[in-house]
């Protein structure tokens, strides 16, 4: 994926593909207080088995670990997290480890996950930043 300089990440969508196990949990990143308001909350949405759209799971503070609900002993195969401050100007292609989401699975034998950035347009002339 090329760097989209006029866009900033405000969230991500994850999907377990190729017969990967469902997600057990996600840990939300904590930001440096000099970068953003620490009262920021993330909104977590799950795509439940057989659903035709997302359901809001809840709103959570930074640093929280969210354990996904189990439907028929399975967690979701798809979810998204919104609430990253666009003022951070994170580039869509950024794979930095200075901030990260931690995912867990019920079975680690084999996982294939697609992570898709959810973006907004930055004001004209502003560029995203690799962190």
Secondary structure, 3 states (H helix, E strand, C coil): CCCCCCEEEEEEEEEECCCCCCEEEEECCCCCCCCCCCCCEEEEEEECCCCCCCEEEEEEECCCEEECCCECCECCCEEEEECCCHHHCECCCCCCCCCCCEEEECCCCCCCEEEEEEEEECCCCCCCECC
